[in-house]
Amino acid sequence: MARPVIIATGGEDPAAFERLQGQLAERYARHYEIVPVRMPNDAGDLLDRLAENGIDVALVLAGPAALDGADGGLFDHARREHPQAKRALLISPNVWTDPIQAATIRGAMALGRIDHFLLEPGPPPDEVFHEGISSFLLEWARERRLVPHTVHIVGEEWAGRAYELRAVFENCAVPHRFSLADSEQGREILARAGPNARLPLMLLPDGRALSDPSNAEIALAAGAPETLDDRTFDLLIVGAGPAGLSAAVYGASEGLKVVVVDAAGIGGQARSSSLIRNYLGFARGVSGSRLAEQAYDQAAALGANFVFMHQATTLTRSDDGFVLELMDGRTIHARVVILATGASYRRLEIPALDELIGAGVFYGGPVSEAPTLAGKEVFVVGGGNSAGQAALHLARYARHVTILIRSRSLAAGMAYYLVQAVGSAPKIAVRTATEVVGGGGGAHLERLVLRDTATGTDETVPADALFVLIGARPLTEWLPNELARDRKGFLLTGADIAGGWPLLRPPFPMETSVPRIFAAGDVRSGSVKRVAAAVGEGATAVQAVHRVLAEDETATLAG
């Protein structure tokens, strides 16, 4: 099998081009085919030949000249022929001092024409350069499901329980790969699992095979503690999105006994972002999945416990704090609670489309599904920032993307920079005053019924995929009524609590109407709905947790 290709183009400086070739060949030639091309304009035919021969391009490195050209330049050509290839712009150290060049580069990033930028390599060994190259190749390998320790899932069809298992590992940021049972790889995995294997099947990296596993079996395989009932934790965190992960990191690092529970996995809504460009400290951007995975690794290394795939059903008071009951009947005792359950996307409530969830219909962002949609007709429902980001990501792969909104303009609910990016993307169209009222297909989505809300007329259009991002509702229905909420169901905290606060001291800023229960992130009324804000709220809540635990110590000493 041919090795994946790294294409590196030069510029007007022969010495810099030679240095680039040498650094790449020295580190990566064993596993990648390094193909140097003197000028960007010479690389188009190469991209076409590689695509025709089915050879993967992992990375395209080029200078600013690659943004020019009648067909959009080398980077646009690479996106059309090799949508999974990473595209990195090589820049000089002083490029940001040139206003014209800086504006061009920022515009290219905003429009998704490049994935990253990277300083041209200096004299070897330039470890800063190689750190960037390694991160690009890791992202490419993760999207291609080529990283080690991959979980293999085999099912008879894409939908049903097999889709649920894929969603579990996608939500947990666990590398996984799905194969149909009658495919060559599927048959090979089933043979390795033995004659008693049942579908859907999970083959773990250590060789264990789980036949039609329950959520509890999956949770144990993912490292959940086997005993919960006989322990009392200092801090229970419900929800493993950015706020919950932040609270876990800070709580565990400061000596608290921490447990995190989530019905799915890690990352929350942040995982729907294919690339977060404005998160502090990540100049080249970071995917929501990668950020969540790194936060999880950090919290686990510091001692936090995680229980995935377990739905929380009730939260009640106890003599020593609170008791959280899980759907399987087990309970978790904790002295203090942080609720970071976030919010979920609203549904269309169209039965014919609900039957195709996982088979062309998706709620949330297209992080895992986008690479499979090359040449497809894709629709996005929603007018917010998440919908705009999803459409731009999908346009890297799909033949055409249509955004459907009920309002008259994207500007009503989408950030200005995203409106500009969507309007400039040649493969994206916007249909205003339009809603989805029906659709269907056989084993996969084939069509949608769209209604013009101004005229009331319906139109049936062919569709291969539908991504729905139409607003969020807080995940608070299961919580006790004594927790005060706003009119949309988000939890009130701090000074927003109107009355009924039972203690002499005022509530802490993240504290709910029930003392010692805190809320952080998207579930909290008035939250900013940004990753950085959620991380800050998780850290802030932990500081208040220390103060309420200190109240216990003071009471003990006084007694």
RORO-529176 format. One record per residue (C-alpha): residue number from 1; residue in one letter; x, y, z. Coordinates in Angstrom, 1 decimal. Layout:
# residues N
SITE  resi  resn      c1      c2      c3
SITE   NUM     a       X       Y       Z
...
***
This chain:
# residues 559
SITE  resi  resn      c1      c2      c3
SITE     1     m     0.0     0.0     0.0
SITE     2     a     1.4     3.4    -1.0
SITE     3     r     2.6     5.6     1.7
SITE     4     p     0.7     8.9     2.4
SITE     5     v     2.3    11.9     0.8
SITE     6     i     3.6    15.2     2.2
SITE     7     i     3.9    17.9    -0.5
SITE     8     a     6.3    20.7     0.1
SITE     9     t     6.6    23.6    -2.2
SITE    10     g     9.3    26.3    -2.2
SITE    11     g     9.5    29.9    -3.2
SITE    12     e    12.0    32.3    -4.5
SITE    13     d    14.7    31.4    -1.9
SITE    14     p    16.5    28.2    -3.0
SITE    15     a    18.3    27.9     0.4
SITE    16     a    15.0    27.9     2.3
SITE    17     f    13.5    25.3    -0.1
SITE    18     e    16.6    23.0     0.5
SITE    19     r    16.3    23.5     4.2
SITE    20     l    12.6    22.6     4.1
SITE    21     q    13.2    19.4     2.1
SITE    22     g    16.0    18.3     4.3
SITE    23     q    14.1    18.8     7.6
SITE    24     l    11.1    16.8     6.2
SITE    25     a    13.2    14.0     4.8
SITE    26     e    15.2    13.6     8.0
SITE    27     r    12.2    13.1    10.2
SITE    28     y     9.3    11.8     8.1
SITE    29     a    10.7     9.9     5.0
SITE    30     r    10.4     6.5     6.7
SITE    31     h     6.6     6.6     6.9
SITE    32     y     5.6     9.3     4.4
SITE    33     e     6.5    10.0     0.8
SITE    34     i     8.1    13.5     0.8
SITE    35     v     7.4    15.1    -2.6
SITE    36     p     9.2    18.5    -3.1
SITE    37     v     7.8    20.8    -5.7
SITE    38     r     9.8    23.9    -6.6
SITE    39     m     6.8    26.2    -7.3
SITE    40     p     3.2    26.0    -6.1
SITE    41     n     1.8    26.2    -9.6
SITE    42     d     3.6    22.9   -10.5
SITE    43     a     1.8    20.9    -7.8
SITE    44     g    -1.8    20.9    -9.3
SITE    45     d    -1.1    18.0   -11.7
SITE    46     l     0.5    16.1    -8.9
SITE    47     l    -2.6    16.4    -6.7
SITE    48     d    -4.7    15.2    -9.6
SITE    49     r    -2.5    12.1   -10.3
SITE    50     l    -2.4    11.2    -6.6
SITE    51     a    -6.2    11.4    -6.4
SITE    52     e    -6.7     9.3    -9.5
SITE    53     n    -4.4     6.6    -8.1
SITE    54     g    -6.1     6.7    -4.7
SITE    55     i    -3.0     7.8    -2.8
SITE    56     d    -3.6     9.9     0.3
SITE    57     v    -2.1    13.3     0.8
SITE    58     a    -1.5    13.9     4.5
SITE    59     l    -0.1    17.4     4.4
SITE    60     v     0.5    20.3     1.9
SITE    61     l     3.1    22.9     2.9
SITE    62     a     3.4    26.0     0.9
SITE    63     g     4.2    29.7     1.1
SITE    64     p     1.8    32.6     0.5
SITE    65     a     2.0    32.2    -3.3
SITE    66     a    -0.1    29.0    -3.0
SITE    67     l    -3.1    31.3    -2.2
SITE    68     d    -3.0    32.7    -5.7
SITE    69     g    -4.2    31.3    -9.0
SITE    70     a    -7.2    31.2   -11.3
SITE    71     d    -8.7    28.2    -9.6
SITE    72     g    -8.1    29.5    -6.1
SITE    73     g    -4.5    28.4    -5.8
SITE    74     l    -2.8    25.3    -4.6
SITE    75     f    -4.6    25.1    -1.2
SITE    76     d    -8.0    25.3    -2.8
SITE    77     h    -7.0    22.6    -5.3
SITE    78     a    -5.8    20.4    -2.5
SITE    79     r    -9.1    20.8    -0.7
SITE    80     r   -11.1    19.7    -3.7
SITE    81     e    -9.0    16.7    -4.6
SITE    82     h    -7.9    15.6    -1.1
SITE    83     p   -10.4    17.0     1.4
SITE    84     q    -8.7    15.3     4.4
SITE    85     a    -5.3    16.7     3.7
SITE    86     k    -4.0    19.3     6.1
SITE    87     r    -3.0    22.6     4.5
SITE    88     a    -0.3    24.6     6.3
SITE    89     l     0.9    28.0     5.1
SITE    90     l     4.7    28.6     5.6
SITE    91     i     5.3    32.1     6.8
SITE    92     s     8.4    34.2     7.7
SITE    93     p     8.9    35.4    11.2
SITE    94     n     8.2    39.1    10.3
SITE    95     v     5.0    38.4     8.3
SITE    96     w     2.7    39.9    11.0
SITE    97     t     4.4    43.3    10.7
SITE    98     d     3.2    43.5     7.1
SITE    99     p    -0.4    44.7     7.2
SITE   100     i    -1.3    43.4     3.7
SITE   101     q     0.2    40.0     4.2
SITE   102     a    -1.2    39.7     7.7
SITE   103     a    -4.7    40.5     6.4
SITE   104     t    -4.4    38.0     3.6
SITE   105     i    -3.4    35.2     5.9
SITE   106     r    -6.2    36.0     8.4
SITE   107     g    -8.7    36.1     5.6
SITE   108     a    -7.5    32.7     4.3
SITE   109     m    -7.9    31.2     7.8
SITE   110     a   -11.4    32.8     8.3
SITE   111     l   -12.6    31.4     5.0
SITE   112     g   -11.1    27.9     5.7
SITE   113     r    -8.7    28.1     2.8
SITE   114     i    -5.9    27.0     5.1
SITE   115     d    -6.0    24.9     8.2
SITE   116     h    -2.8    26.2     9.9
SITE   117     f     0.2    28.4     9.5
SITE   118     l     3.8    27.6    10.4
SITE   119     l     7.1    29.4    10.6
SITE   120     e     9.5    28.4     7.9
SITE   121     p    12.2    26.0     9.3
SITE   122     g    15.4    27.5    10.6
SITE   123     p    18.7    25.6    10.8
SITE   124     p    18.3    22.0    11.9
SITE   125     p    17.2    20.7    14.3
SITE   126     d    14.2    23.1    14.4
SITE   127     e    12.1    21.5    17.0
SITE   128     v     9.5    24.2    16.9
SITE   129     f     8.9    23.5    13.2
SITE   130     h     8.7    19.7    13.9
SITE   131     e     6.2    20.3    16.7
SITE   132     g     3.9    21.9    14.3
SITE   133     i     4.4    19.2    11.6
SITE   134     s     3.7    16.5    14.1
SITE   135     s     0.5    18.1    15.3
SITE   136     f    -0.7    18.4    11.7
SITE   137     l     0.0    14.8    11.0
SITE   138     l    -1.7    13.7    14.2
SITE   139     e    -4.9    15.6    13.3
SITE   140     w    -4.8    14.0     9.8
SITE   141     a    -4.3    10.5    11.3
SITE   142     r    -7.1    10.9    13.8
SITE   143     e    -9.5    12.0    11.1
SITE   144     r    -8.4     9.0     8.9
SITE   145     r    -8.8     6.6    12.0
SITE   146     l    -5.2     5.6    11.6
SITE   147     v    -3.9     6.2    15.1
SITE   148     p    -2.8     3.4    17.4
SITE   149     h    -5.1     2.0    20.1
SITE   150     t    -8.1     2.3    17.9
SITE   151     v   -11.4     0.6    18.9
SITE   152     h   -12.9    -1.4    16.0
SITE   153     i   -16.7    -1.6    15.8
SITE   154     v   -18.4    -4.0    13.5
SITE   155     g   -22.1    -3.9    12.7
SITE   156     e   -24.6    -5.2    10.1
SITE   157     e   -25.7    -1.6     9.2
SITE   158     w   -24.7     2.0     9.9
SITE   159     a   -27.8     2.8    11.9
SITE   160     g   -29.2     1.4    15.1
SITE   161     r   -27.1     0.2    18.0
SITE   162     a   -24.0     0.2    15.8
SITE   163     y   -24.4     4.0    15.3
SITE   164     e   -24.9     4.4    19.1
SITE   165     l   -21.6     2.7    19.8
SITE   166     r   -19.8     4.9    17.2
SITE   167     a   -21.4     7.9    18.8
SITE   168     v   -20.2     6.8    22.3
SITE   169     f   -16.6     6.6    21.2
SITE   170     e   -16.8     9.8    19.2
SITE   171     n   -18.2    11.5    22.3
SITE   172     c   -15.5    10.1    24.4
SITE   173     a   -12.8    11.2    22.0
SITE   174     v   -11.6     7.6    21.7
SITE   175     p   -10.1     6.7    18.3
SITE   176     h   -12.5     4.2    16.6
SITE   177     r   -13.2     2.7    13.2
SITE   178     f   -16.4     1.2    11.9
SITE   179     s   -16.7    -1.6     9.5
SITE   180     l   -19.8    -3.3     8.0
SITE   181     a   -19.9    -7.0     8.9
SITE   182     d   -19.8    -8.1     5.2
SITE   183     s   -16.8    -5.9     4.4
SITE   184     e   -13.3    -7.4     4.1
SITE   185     q   -12.1    -5.7     7.3
SITE   186     g   -15.4    -6.6     9.1
SITE   187     r   -15.0   -10.3     8.3
SITE   188     e   -11.4   -10.2     9.4
SITE   189     i   -12.3    -8.7    12.8
SITE   190     l   -15.1   -11.1    13.3
SITE   191     a   -12.7   -14.0    12.6
SITE   192     r   -10.3   -12.7    15.2
SITE   193     a   -13.1   -12.4    17.7
SITE   194     g   -14.0   -16.1    17.5
SITE   195     p   -17.1   -18.1    16.6
SITE   196     n   -19.2   -16.9    19.5
SITE   197     a   -19.0   -13.2    18.5
SITE   198     r   -22.3   -11.3    18.2
SITE   199     l   -23.1    -8.1    16.4
SITE   200     p   -22.5    -5.3    17.0
SITE   201     l   -19.0    -6.2    18.0
SITE   202     m   -16.3    -4.1    19.7
SITE   203     l   -12.7    -5.1    19.4
SITE   204     l   -10.6    -3.3    22.0
SITE   205     p    -6.9    -2.4    21.5
SITE   206     d    -5.9    -5.0    24.1
SITE   207     g    -7.5    -7.8    22.0
SITE   208     r   -10.7    -8.2    24.0
SITE   209     a   -13.9    -8.6    22.1
SITE   210     l   -17.3    -7.4    23.4
SITE   211     s   -20.4    -8.7    21.8
SITE   212     d   -23.4    -6.4    21.7
SITE   213     p   -22.0    -4.6    24.9
SITE   214     s   -24.1    -2.8    27.4
SITE   215     n   -23.4     0.8    28.4
SITE   216     a   -22.0    -0.5    31.7
SITE   217     e   -19.6    -2.8    29.9
SITE   218     i   -18.4     0.0    27.7
SITE   219     a   -18.0     2.3    30.8
SITE   220     l   -15.8    -0.3    32.5
SITE   221     a   -13.8    -0.8    29.4
SITE   222     a   -13.2     2.9    29.3
SITE   223     g   -11.8     2.9    32.8
SITE   224     a   -14.8     3.7    35.1
SITE   225     p   -14.2     2.7    38.8
SITE   226     e   -15.9    -0.5    39.7
SITE   227     t   -16.9     0.6    43.2
SITE   228     l   -18.8     3.8    43.8
SITE   229     d   -21.4     3.2    46.6
SITE   230     d   -18.9     2.8    49.4
SITE   231     r   -17.0     6.1    48.8
SITE   232     t   -17.8     9.7    49.6
SITE   233     f   -16.2    12.2    47.2
SITE   234     d   -15.4    15.7    48.0
SITE   235     l   -16.7    16.9    44.7
SITE   236     l   -19.1    15.4    42.2
SITE   237     i   -19.2    16.9    38.8
SITE   238     v   -22.1    16.1    36.5
SITE   239     g   -21.1    16.8    32.9
SITE   240     a   -17.8    16.5    31.1
SITE   241     g   -17.9    19.4    28.8
SITE   242     p   -15.4    22.3    29.1
SITE   243     a   -16.8    23.5    32.4
SITE   244     g   -16.9    20.1    34.0
SITE   245     l   -13.4    19.2    32.7
SITE   246     s   -12.0    22.5    34.0
SITE   247     a   -13.5    21.8    37.4
SITE   248     a   -12.1    18.3    37.4
SITE   249     v    -8.6    19.6    36.6
SITE   250     y    -8.6    22.3    39.2
SITE   251     g   -10.3    20.2    41.8
SITE   252     a    -8.1    17.2    41.5
SITE   253     s    -4.9    19.3    41.2
SITE   254     e    -5.8    21.0    44.5
SITE   255     g    -6.2    17.7    46.4
SITE   256     l   -10.0    17.1    46.2
SITE   257     k   -11.4    13.6    45.7
SITE   258     v   -13.2    14.2    42.4
SITE   259     v   -15.6    12.1    40.3
SITE   260     v   -17.1    13.2    37.0
SITE   261     v   -20.3    11.6    35.6
SITE   262     d   -21.5    12.0    32.0
SITE   263     a   -24.2    10.1    30.1
SITE   264     a   -22.1    10.2    26.9
SITE   265     g   -18.5    11.2    27.0
SITE   266     i   -16.2    14.2    27.1
SITE   267     g   -16.3    17.6    25.4
SITE   268     g   -20.0    18.5    25.4
SITE   269     q   -21.0    20.9    22.6
SITE   270     a   -17.4    22.0    22.1
SITE   271     r   -16.8    18.8    20.2
SITE   272     s   -19.0    20.1    17.4
SITE   273     s   -16.3    22.6    16.6
SITE   274     s   -13.9    21.3    14.0
SITE   275     l   -11.5    24.1    14.7
SITE   276     i   -11.6    26.7    17.5
SITE   277     r    -9.4    29.5    16.4
SITE   278     n    -9.9    32.0    19.2
SITE   279     y    -9.0    29.8    22.3
SITE   280     l    -6.2    31.4    24.3
SITE   281     g    -2.8    29.9    23.7
SITE   282     f    -3.6    27.9    20.5
SITE   283     a    -2.4    30.3    17.8
SITE   284     r    -3.0    27.7    15.0
SITE   285     g    -6.4    26.7    16.5
SITE   286     v    -7.5    23.5    18.2
SITE   287     s   -10.3    21.1    17.4
SITE   288     g   -13.0    20.7    20.1
SITE   289     s   -12.2    17.0    20.2
SITE   290     r    -8.5    17.5    20.7
SITE   291     l    -9.1    20.1    23.5
SITE   292     a   -11.5    17.8    25.3
SITE   293     e    -9.2    14.8    25.0
SITE   294     q    -6.2    16.8    26.4
SITE   295     a    -8.3    18.1    29.3
SITE   296     y    -9.5    14.6    30.1
SITE   297     d    -6.0    13.2    30.1
SITE   298     q    -4.9    16.1    32.3
SITE   299     a    -7.7    15.6    34.8
SITE   300     a    -7.3    11.8    34.9
SITE   301     a    -3.5    12.2    35.4
SITE   302     l    -4.2    14.5    38.4
SITE   303     g    -6.5    11.9    40.0
SITE   304     a   -10.0    12.7    38.9
SITE   305     n   -12.3     9.7    38.4
SITE   306     f   -14.6     9.4    35.4
SITE   307     v   -17.8     7.5    34.9
SITE   308     f   -19.0     7.6    31.3
SITE   309     m   -22.2     6.1    29.7
SITE   310     h   -24.2     6.5    33.0
SITE   311     q   -27.3     8.6    33.0
SITE   312     a   -27.9    10.6    36.2
SITE   313     t   -31.5    10.2    37.3
SITE   314     t   -31.9    11.9    40.7
SITE   315     l   -30.0    14.2    43.0
SITE   316     t   -31.0    14.3    46.7
SITE   317     r   -29.7    15.5    50.0
SITE   318     s   -28.0    13.2    52.5
SITE   319     d   -26.5    13.5    56.0
SITE   320     d   -23.0    14.2    54.6
SITE   321     g   -24.0    16.1    51.4
SITE   322     f   -25.7    14.7    48.4
SITE   323     v   -26.5    11.4    46.7
SITE   324     l   -26.6    11.0    42.9
SITE   325     e   -28.5     8.0    41.6
SITE   326     l   -27.5     6.5    38.3
SITE   327     m   -29.8     4.8    35.8
SITE   328     d   -28.3     1.3    36.7
SITE   329     g   -29.2     1.8    40.3
SITE   330     r   -25.8     2.7    41.6
SITE   331     t   -25.3     5.8    43.8
SITE   332     i   -22.5     8.3    44.3
SITE   333     h   -22.1    10.2    47.5
SITE   334     a   -20.4    13.6    47.6
SITE   335     r   -20.1    16.6    49.9
SITE   336     v   -20.4    19.2    47.1
SITE   337     v   -21.8    19.1    43.6
SITE   338     i   -21.0    21.1    40.4
SITE   339     l   -23.7    20.8    37.7
SITE   340     a   -22.1    21.2    34.3
SITE   341     t   -24.6    19.3    32.2
SITE   342     g   -24.7    21.8    29.4
SITE   343     a   -27.5    21.9    26.9
SITE   344     s   -28.7    19.8    24.0
SITE   345     y   -29.8    20.7    20.5
SITE   346     r   -33.5    21.0    19.8
SITE   347     r   -35.0    18.4    17.5
SITE   348     l   -37.2    18.9    14.4
SITE   349     e   -39.8    16.4    15.7
SITE   350     i   -40.4    14.9    12.3
SITE   351     p   -40.8    11.1    12.7
SITE   352     a   -39.7    10.2     9.2
SITE   353     l   -36.4    12.0     9.8
SITE   354     d   -36.0    10.7    13.4
SITE   355     e   -36.0     7.2    12.0
SITE   356     l   -32.9     8.1    10.0
SITE   357     i   -30.8     9.5    12.8
SITE   358     g   -27.3     8.2    12.2
SITE   359     a   -28.2     7.3     8.6
SITE   360     g   -28.0    10.7     7.1
SITE   361     v   -29.7    12.8     9.8
SITE   362     f   -27.5    14.2    12.6
SITE   363     y   -28.1    16.5    15.5
SITE   364     g   -25.0    18.5    16.3
SITE   365     g   -21.8    19.3    14.4
SITE   366     p   -20.3    17.2    11.6
SITE   367     v   -16.9    16.5    13.1
SITE   368     s   -16.9    12.7    12.5
SITE   369     e   -19.3    12.5     9.6
SITE   370     a   -18.0    15.2     7.3
SITE   371     p   -15.1    13.3     5.7
SITE   372     t   -17.6    10.7     4.4
SITE   373     l   -19.6    13.2     2.5
SITE   374     a   -17.3    13.9    -0.4
SITE   375     g   -19.4    14.7    -3.5
SITE   376     k   -22.7    14.8    -1.5
SITE   377     e   -25.6    17.2    -1.2
SITE   378     v   -25.7    18.4     2.4
SITE   379     f   -28.1    20.6     4.3
SITE   380     v   -27.6    22.5     7.6
SITE   381     v   -30.6    23.8     9.6
SITE   382     g   -29.8    26.7    11.9
SITE   383     g   -28.8    30.3    11.9
SITE   384     g   -26.3    30.4    14.8
SITE   385     n   -22.5    30.3    15.0
SITE   386     s   -22.5    26.5    15.4
SITE   387     a   -24.5    26.2    12.1
SITE   388     g   -22.1    28.5    10.3
SITE   389     q   -19.0    26.6    11.5
SITE   390     a   -20.6    23.3    10.6
SITE   391     a   -21.4    24.6     7.0
SITE   392     l   -17.8    25.8     6.5
SITE   393     h   -16.4    22.5     7.7
SITE   394     l   -18.8    20.5     5.5
SITE   395     a   -17.9    22.6     2.5
SITE   396     r   -14.4    21.1     2.6
SITE   397     y   -15.8    17.7     1.6
SITE   398     a   -19.4    18.0     0.2
SITE   399     r   -20.3    18.9    -3.3
SITE   400     h   -22.7    21.6    -2.1
SITE   401     v   -24.0    22.8     1.3
SITE   402     t   -27.2    24.6     1.9
SITE   403     i   -28.0    26.5     5.1
SITE   404     l   -31.7    26.7     5.9
SITE   405     i   -33.0    29.4     8.2
SITE   406     r   -36.4    30.7     9.1
SITE   407     s   -35.3    34.3     9.5
SITE   408     r   -34.6    36.7     6.6
SITE   409     s   -30.9    37.0     7.2
SITE   410     l   -28.0    35.2     8.7
SITE   411     a   -27.0    38.4    10.5
SITE   412     a   -29.9    37.9    12.9
SITE   413     g   -28.1    35.1    14.8
SITE   414     m   -24.6    34.6    13.5
SITE   415     a   -21.3    36.4    14.2
SITE   416     y   -20.2    38.9    11.6
SITE   417     y   -17.0    37.0    10.7
SITE   418     l   -18.9    33.8    10.1
SITE   419     v   -21.6    35.6     7.9
SITE   420     q   -18.7    36.9     5.8
SITE   421     a   -17.0    33.5     5.6
SITE   422     v   -20.3    31.8     4.6
SITE   423     g   -21.1    34.4     2.0
SITE   424     s   -17.7    34.1     0.4
SITE   425     a   -17.7    30.3     0.3
SITE   426     p   -18.5    29.2    -3.3
SITE   427     k   -20.0    25.8    -2.2
SITE   428     i   -22.4    27.2     0.4
SITE   429     a   -25.9    28.6    -0.4
SITE   430     v   -28.3    30.1     2.1
SITE   431     r   -32.1    29.7     1.9
SITE   432     t   -34.0    32.2     4.1
SITE   433     a   -37.6    31.9     5.2
SITE   434     t   -37.3    28.1     4.9
SITE   435     e   -38.0    25.2     7.2
SITE   436     v   -37.8    21.5     7.0
SITE   437     v   -41.3    19.9     7.2
SITE   438     g   -40.6    16.3     5.9
SITE   439     g   -38.2    14.0     4.2
SITE   440     g   -37.2    10.3     4.1
SITE   441     g   -35.4     7.6     2.3
SITE   442     g   -34.7     3.9     2.4
SITE   443     a   -31.8     2.9     4.5
SITE   444     h   -30.3     6.4     4.3
SITE   445     l   -31.6     9.9     3.9
SITE   446     e   -32.5    10.6     0.2
SITE   447     r   -34.8    13.7     0.3
SITE   448     l   -36.1    16.6     2.3
SITE   449     v   -39.3    18.5     2.0
SITE   450     l   -38.7    22.3     2.4
SITE   451     r   -41.4    24.9     3.0
SITE   452     d   -41.2    28.5     2.0
SITE   453     t   -42.7    30.2     5.1
SITE   454     a   -43.6    33.3     3.1
SITE   455     t   -45.7    31.5     0.5
SITE   456     g   -46.5    28.2     2.2
SITE   457     t   -45.3    26.2    -0.8
SITE   458     d   -43.4    22.9    -0.4
SITE   459     e   -40.5    21.6    -2.4
SITE   460     t   -38.9    18.2    -2.4
SITE   461     v   -35.1    18.3    -2.9
SITE   462     p   -32.5    15.5    -3.0
SITE   463     a   -30.4    15.3     0.1
SITE   464     d   -27.6    13.0     1.3
SITE   465     a   -27.2    14.4     4.8
SITE   466     l   -28.9    16.8     7.2
SITE   467     f   -27.2    18.5    10.2
SITE   468     v   -29.6    20.1    12.7
SITE   469     l   -28.4    23.0    14.9
SITE   470     i   -31.5    24.9    15.9
SITE   471     g   -30.9    26.0    19.4
SITE   472     a   -30.2    24.5    22.8
SITE   473     r   -32.2    23.5    25.8
SITE   474     p   -30.6    23.1    29.2
SITE   475     l   -30.3    19.5    30.5
SITE   476     t   -32.0    20.2    33.8
SITE   477     e   -35.3    18.2    33.6
SITE   478     w   -34.0    15.5    36.0
SITE   479     l   -33.0    17.9    38.7
SITE   480     p   -35.1    18.6    41.8
SITE   481     n   -37.6    21.5    41.6
SITE   482     e   -36.0    23.3    44.5
SITE   483     l   -33.2    24.4    42.1
SITE   484     a   -34.4    27.7    40.7
SITE   485     r   -34.4    28.2    37.0
SITE   486     d   -35.1    31.0    34.5
SITE   487     r   -38.0    30.8    32.1
SITE   488     k   -36.0    28.7    29.6
SITE   489     g   -35.0    26.2    32.2
SITE   490     f   -31.4    27.4    32.8
SITE   491     l   -30.2    27.3    36.4
SITE   492     l   -30.1    30.6    38.4
SITE   493     t   -27.0    31.3    40.4
SITE   494     g   -25.5    33.9    42.7
SITE   495     a   -27.2    37.3    42.7
SITE   496     d   -29.8    36.1    40.1
SITE   497     i   -31.5    34.0    42.8
SITE   498     a   -34.6    36.0    43.5
SITE   499     g   -35.5    34.6    47.0
SITE   500     g   -35.6    31.6    49.2
SITE   501     w   -31.9    31.5    49.9
SITE   502     p   -31.7    29.6    53.3
SITE   503     l   -28.3    30.7    54.7
SITE   504     l   -27.1    33.9    56.4
SITE   505     r   -24.2    34.2    54.0
SITE   506     p   -25.0    35.2    50.4
SITE   507     p   -24.7    32.6    47.7
SITE   508     f   -21.4    32.4    45.8
SITE   509     p   -21.4    33.6    42.2
SITE   510     m   -21.8    30.0    40.7
SITE   511     e   -23.9    28.7    43.6
SITE   512     t   -27.5    27.6    42.9
SITE   513     s   -30.5    28.2    45.1
SITE   514     v   -29.5    25.0    46.9
SITE   515     p   -26.4    25.6    49.0
SITE   516     r   -23.4    23.5    48.0
SITE   517     i   -24.7    22.8    44.6
SITE   518     f   -23.0    24.9    41.9
SITE   519     a   -23.7    25.4    38.2
SITE   520     a   -21.0    26.1    35.5
SITE   521     g   -21.0    26.4    31.8
SITE   522     d   -24.0    26.4    29.4
SITE   523     v   -26.5    25.0    31.9
SITE   524     r   -26.2    28.3    34.0
SITE   525     s   -28.5    31.2    33.2
SITE   526     g   -26.6    34.1    31.8
SITE   527     s   -23.5    32.1    30.8
SITE   528     v   -21.6    33.4    27.8
SITE   529     k   -21.8    30.1    25.8
SITE   530     r   -18.1    30.2    24.9
SITE   531     v   -15.5    27.5    25.6
SITE   532     a   -13.2    29.9    27.4
SITE   533     a   -16.0    31.2    29.6
SITE   534     a   -17.1    27.7    30.5
SITE   535     v   -13.5    26.8    31.5
SITE   536     g   -13.3    29.9    33.6
SITE   537     e   -16.6    29.1    35.3
SITE   538     g   -15.5    25.6    36.2
SITE   539     a   -12.3    27.0    37.8
SITE   540     t   -14.3    29.7    39.7
SITE   541     a   -16.7    27.1    41.0
SITE   542     v   -13.9    25.0    42.4
SITE   543     q   -12.6    28.0    44.4
SITE   544     a   -16.1    28.3    46.0
SITE   545     v   -16.1    24.6    46.7
SITE   546     h   -13.0    25.0    48.8
SITE   547     r   -14.8    27.7    50.8
SITE   548     v   -17.9    25.7    51.5
SITE   549     l   -15.7    22.7    52.5
SITE   550     a   -13.8    25.0    54.8
SITE   551     e   -17.1    25.9    56.4
SITE   552     d   -17.4    22.2    57.3
SITE   553     e   -13.9    22.2    58.9
SITE   554     t   -14.8    25.3    60.9
SITE   555     a   -18.0    23.8    62.2
SITE   556     t   -16.1    20.6    63.2
SITE   557     l   -13.5    22.6    65.1
SITE   558     a   -16.2    24.7    66.8
SITE   559     g   -18.0    21.6    67.8
***
